[in-house]
Amino acid sequence: MDTKKSLMILLSNVFVLLLAATVVQSCLPSDRAALLEFRAKLNEPYIGVFNTWKGQDCCNGWYGVSCDPNTRRVAGITLRGESEEPIFQKAKRSGLMTGSISPSICKLTRLSGIIIADWKGISGGIPSCIENLPFLRHLDLVGNKISGVIPVNIGKLLRLKVLNLADNYLYGVIPPSITRLTSLSHLDLRNNNISGVIPRDIGRLKMVSRVLLSGNKISGQIPESLTRIYRLADVELSMNRITGPIPASFGRMSVLATLNLGGNLISGEIPGTLMASSISNLNLSGNLITGRIPNTFGPRSYFTVLDLANNRLQGPIPASIAAASFIGHLDVSHNHLCGKIPTGSPFDHLDATSFAYNTCLCGKPLGNCKK
């Protein structure tokens, strides 16, 4: 009897251990329930990304869901409408998803990444409760039809490194709290209906390398503090309603490679610092810039793009431009420039459209200068 009793106890213990192991390996029931609530607000008829969202363990085989291997808590949702994964290749098309992002996503309190990108049809707003996800590092909702405002307290996401809300229908202002995101490395709000000004203390984002705000209705002047972000490599503010001068300190930034200010209401003169800086893609076209093209080019001047078209520039093309180490694309058309176009590189590979519609520019590739 003792042997039989001992065997029963042993089998019971093994069963308990197996049951415990099964529980540990499964996702938390509350996380599974939150995912199903999230899924219920979305409709994706073509690719079938939600077809695998079945069974009790949402950490195993649920497309786009990743879990922390230790806690088995849901840590990431990655759903991209444009992908090379087999499920998309089989469908032979990109995705189209409609519906909205349910606030139930905020019940997944251990989320570090939310990528719901390029589905073209997801509408509604960004749930404001997202600002209460303390572990969130990556928020990417690009390429949808999301409207409403950016959550006002988004600055609470102190671990956030990537914020990409581009190509949506967001309106309202850039929340002042955004400057509290001191871990942020990538900020992309392009092609929305965002208005108001760039926060004056945006320079607090010391880790950011890309600030992309083109295609909105942003007004006011460019904050000087933006030029004090050491890591900043790309600044795109084109197609807005920005006024005032160009800060000369842009030309003293050590890693800035792209400065796109085209299509604004910027006035004043071009700072001479920009022509001998680290900037290789400089677009100042379509503004109200006056004065002359600075005669400050030198061996450090290396431009893949230098676009100064559609301004109010006067005077000649400066002689020092011949000292630039490289200029790929140059456009000074639609200004009030005058004088002879310099010869040699880079002018020997440019056509007339680069110089058209000026007051009295002459020489190759335009007509001969009058003697």
C-alpha positions in Angstrom: 0.0 0.0 0.0 2.8 2.4 0.9 4.4 1.8 -2.6 1.1 2.4 -4.3 0.5 5.5 -2.3 4.0 6.8 -3.0 3.5 6.2 -6.7 0.2 8.1 -6.7 1.8 11.1 -4.9 4.7 11.0 -7.5 2.3 11.0 -10.4 0.3 13.8 -8.9 3.4 15.9 -8.5 4.5 15.2 -12.1 1.0 16.3 -13.3 1.2 19.5 -11.3 4.6 20.3 -12.7 3.5 19.6 -16.2 0.4 21.8 -15.7 2.6 24.6 -14.2 5.0 24.3 -17.2 2.0 24.6 -19.6 0.7 27.6 -17.8 4.2 29.3 -17.8 4.6 28.6 -21.5 1.2 30.1 -22.4 0.5 33.8 -22.7 -1.4 35.5 -19.9 -5.2 35.0 -20.4 -5.7 38.8 -20.0 -3.2 39.5 -22.7 -4.9 37.0 -25.0 -8.3 38.7 -24.3 -6.9 42.1 -25.0 -5.5 41.0 -28.3 -8.8 39.5 -29.3 -10.6 42.8 -28.4 -8.0 44.7 -30.5 -8.5 42.3 -33.4 -12.3 42.7 -33.2 -12.1 46.4 -34.2 -10.1 45.6 -37.4 -11.0 44.0 -40.8 -8.3 42.5 -43.0 -9.9 40.5 -45.8 -7.1 39.8 -48.3 -3.9 38.6 -46.6 -5.3 36.7 -43.6 -2.9 38.0 -41.0 -5.5 37.3 -38.2 -6.2 33.7 -39.3 -3.5 32.4 -37.0 -5.0 34.2 -33.9 -6.5 31.0 -32.5 -5.8 28.8 -29.5 -5.0 29.6 -26.0 -1.3 30.5 -26.4 -1.0 33.9 -28.1 2.8 33.7 -27.8 2.9 30.8 -30.1 2.1 31.1 -33.8 0.0 34.3 -33.6 1.1 36.3 -36.7 2.8 39.6 -35.7 2.7 38.9 -31.9 5.9 38.5 -29.9 6.3 37.8 -26.2 8.9 38.2 -23.6 10.5 34.7 -23.2 10.7 34.9 -19.5 7.4 36.5 -18.4 5.3 35.3 -21.5 3.8 38.7 -21.6 3.0 40.2 -25.0 5.9 42.6 -25.8 5.3 43.5 -29.5 2.6 43.8 -32.2 4.1 44.0 -35.7 1.6 44.2 -38.5 2.8 45.7 -41.7 0.7 46.1 -44.8 3.7 46.1 -47.1 5.9 43.1 -46.6 8.0 40.4 -48.4 6.9 37.7 -46.0 5.4 34.5 -47.5 1.9 35.3 -46.5 2.0 38.4 -48.7 3.8 36.7 -51.6 1.0 34.0 -51.5 -1.7 36.7 -51.7 0.3 38.6 -54.5 -0.8 42.0 -53.2 -0.2 44.5 -50.4 -2.6 44.7 -47.5 -5.7 46.7 -46.9 -7.0 46.9 -43.4 -10.0 49.0 -42.1 -11.4 49.7 -38.7 -9.7 51.4 -35.8 -7.1 50.9 -33.1 -8.9 49.7 -30.0 -8.0 51.1 -26.6 -7.8 47.5 -25.5 -4.2 47.6 -26.8 -3.4 49.6 -23.7 -4.2 46.5 -21.5 -1.0 45.0 -22.9 1.0 46.8 -20.3 4.4 45.2 -21.2 4.3 46.3 -24.8 7.6 47.7 -26.1 6.7 47.9 -29.7 3.6 48.8 -31.7 3.9 48.7 -35.5 0.6 48.9 -37.4 1.9 50.4 -40.6 0.9 50.9 -44.3 -2.6 49.4 -44.1 -4.1 52.4 -45.9 -7.5 52.1 -44.4 -7.2 52.1 -40.6 -9.0 55.2 -39.3 -10.1 56.6 -36.0 -7.8 58.2 -33.4 -4.7 57.1 -31.5 -6.0 55.9 -28.2 -4.8 58.4 -25.6 -4.2 55.6 -23.1 -1.1 54.7 -25.2 0.7 57.3 -23.2 0.4 55.0 -20.2 2.5 52.1 -21.7 5.7 52.7 -19.7 7.9 50.2 -21.6 7.0 51.4 -25.1 10.1 52.0 -27.3 8.7 51.9 -30.8 5.4 53.4 -32.0 4.9 53.2 -35.8 1.5 53.9 -37.3 2.7 55.2 -40.7 0.5 55.0 -43.8 -3.0 54.8 -42.5 -6.0 57.1 -42.3 -5.7 57.8 -38.6 -7.1 61.2 -37.5 -7.5 63.2 -34.3 -4.6 64.6 -32.3 -1.3 63.3 -31.0 -1.9 62.2 -27.4 -1.2 65.3 -25.3 0.8 63.5 -22.7 2.9 61.4 -25.1 5.9 62.8 -23.3 5.2 60.2 -20.5 6.7 57.5 -22.8 10.2 58.1 -21.5 11.7 55.0 -23.2 10.3 55.8 -26.6 13.0 55.7 -29.3 11.0 55.8 -32.6 7.8 57.8 -33.2 6.5 57.5 -36.7 3.0 58.8 -37.4 3.6 59.9 -41.0 1.1 59.7 -43.8 -2.1 60.0 -41.8 -4.8 62.6 -41.2 -3.6 63.9 -37.8 -4.4 67.5 -36.8 -3.8 69.8 -33.9 -0.4 70.8 -32.6 2.8 69.0 -31.8 2.3 68.4 -28.0 4.7 70.4 -25.9 5.3 67.3 -23.8 7.0 65.7 -26.8 10.3 67.4 -25.8 10.4 65.1 -22.7 11.1 62.1 -25.0 14.9 62.4 -24.3 15.5 58.8 -25.6 13.9 59.6 -29.0 16.1 59.0 -32.0 13.6 59.2 -34.9 10.6 61.6 -35.1 8.5 61.4 -38.3 5.2 63.3 -38.5 5.3 64.0 -42.3 2.2 64.4 -44.4 -0.5 65.1 -41.9 -2.5 68.3 -41.1 -0.5 69.3 -38.0 -0.6 73.0 -37.3 0.9 75.3 -34.6 4.6 75.8 -34.0 7.6 73.6 -33.5 8.2 73.5 -29.7 10.8 76.1 -28.7 12.6 73.6 -26.5 12.8 70.8 -29.1 16.5 70.9 -28.5 15.9 68.8 -25.4 15.7 65.8 -27.7 19.5 65.2 -27.5 19.4 61.7 -29.0 17.3 62.5 -32.1 19.0 62.0 -35.5 16.0 62.6 -37.7 13.3 65.3 -37.4 10.8 64.9 -40.3 7.9 67.3 -40.3 7.3 68.0 -44.0 3.8 68.3 -45.5 1.9 69.8 -42.6 0.6 73.3 -41.7 3.3 74.2 -39.2 3.9 77.9 -38.8 6.2 80.2 -36.8 9.9 80.3 -36.9 12.5 77.5 -36.7 13.6 77.3 -33.1 17.3 77.9 -32.5 17.4 75.0 -30.1 16.9 72.6 -33.0 20.4 73.5 -34.2 21.9 72.4 -30.9 21.1 68.7 -31.3 24.5 67.2 -31.8 23.3 63.9 -33.4 20.8 65.5 -35.8 21.5 64.3 -39.4 18.2 64.9 -41.3 15.9 67.9 -40.9 12.8 68.0 -43.2 10.5 70.9 -42.7 9.3 71.4 -46.3 5.8 72.3 -47.4 4.7 74.0 -44.3 4.0 77.7 -43.4 7.2 78.4 -41.6 8.4 82.1 -41.5 11.4 84.0 -40.4 15.1 83.5 -41.1 17.2 80.4 -41.5 19.3 80.0 -38.3 23.0 80.4 -39.3 23.9 77.8 -36.7 22.5 75.0 -39.1 25.8 75.5 -40.9 27.8 74.7 -37.8 26.2 71.4 -37.1 28.8 68.6 -37.4 26.6 65.7 -38.8 23.7 67.5 -40.5 23.5 66.0 -44.0 19.9 66.9 -45.1 18.3 70.3 -44.6 15.0 70.6 -46.5 13.1 73.8 -46.0 11.5 74.1 -49.4 7.9 75.4 -49.9 7.6 77.7 -46.8 7.5 81.4 -46.2 11.1 81.8 -45.0 12.6 85.2 -45.5 15.9 86.9 -45.0 19.2 85.9 -46.6 21.0 82.6 -46.9 23.5 82.2 -44.1 27.0 81.9 -45.6 27.7 79.0 -43.1 25.4 76.7 -45.1 27.6 76.6 -48.2 30.7 75.2 -46.4 29.1 72.9 -44.0 28.4 69.1 -43.6 25.1 69.5 -45.4 25.0 67.6 -48.7 21.3 67.9 -49.5 20.2 71.5 -49.2 16.7 72.5 -50.4 15.7 76.1 -49.8 13.4 76.4 -52.9 10.0 78.0 -52.9 10.5 80.6 -50.2 10.8 84.4 -49.9 14.6 84.4 -49.5 16.4 87.6 -50.7 20.0 88.8 -51.0 22.8 87.0 -52.8 24.0 83.4 -53.0 26.8 83.5 -50.4 30.3 83.5 -51.9 31.5 81.1 -49.2 31.9 77.8 -51.2 35.1 75.9 -50.6 36.6 72.4 -50.7 34.3 71.3 -47.9 31.3 72.1 -50.0 29.8 68.8 -51.2 26.3 68.9 -52.5 24.3 66.0 -54.0 21.4 68.5 -54.2 21.6 72.3 -54.0 18.1 73.7 -54.7 17.6 77.5 -54.4 14.9 77.8 -57.1 11.8 80.0 -56.7 13.1 82.7 -54.4 14.0 86.3 -54.7 17.8 86.0 -55.0 19.8 88.7 -56.8 23.3 89.2 -58.0 25.6 86.7 -59.8 26.3 83.1 -59.2 29.4 83.4 -56.9 32.8 82.6 -58.3 33.7 80.5 -55.2 31.2 77.8 -56.3 33.9 76.5 -58.6 35.9 75.5 -55.5 33.2 73.1 -54.3 34.4 69.5 -54.3 31.1 68.3 -55.8 27.7 69.6 -56.9 25.4 67.0 -58.4 22.1 68.8 -58.9 22.0 72.6 -58.9 18.8 74.6 -59.4 18.8 78.4 -59.2 15.9 79.0 -61.6 13.0 81.5 -61.0 15.1 84.1 -59.2 16.5 87.5 -60.1 20.1 86.5 -60.7 22.2 88.3 -63.2 25.6 87.8 -64.9 27.7 85.1 -66.6 27.2 81.5 -65.6 30.6 80.1 -64.5 32.3 77.5 -66.7 33.7 74.1 -65.8 32.4 71.7 -63.2 29.6 71.5 -62.1 28.2 73.7 -64.8 29.3 71.5 -67.7 26.7 68.8 -66.9 23.7 71.1 -66.1 21.0 72.0 -68.6 19.2 75.3 -69.1 16.3 74.5 -66.8 18.7 74.9 -63.8 19.1 78.6 -64.7 15.9 79.5 -66.4 13.6 82.4 -65.5 16.2 84.8 -64.0 16.6 88.5 -64.7 19.8 88.4 -66.8 21.8 85.2 -66.4 23.8 84.4 -69.6 26.3 82.0 -70.9 26.3 78.2 -71.5 23.8 76.5 -71.2 21.8 79.7 -71.7 22.3 82.2 -74.5 25.6 84.0 -75.1 26.2 87.1 -73.0 25.9 90.4 -74.7 29.2 92.2 -75.2 
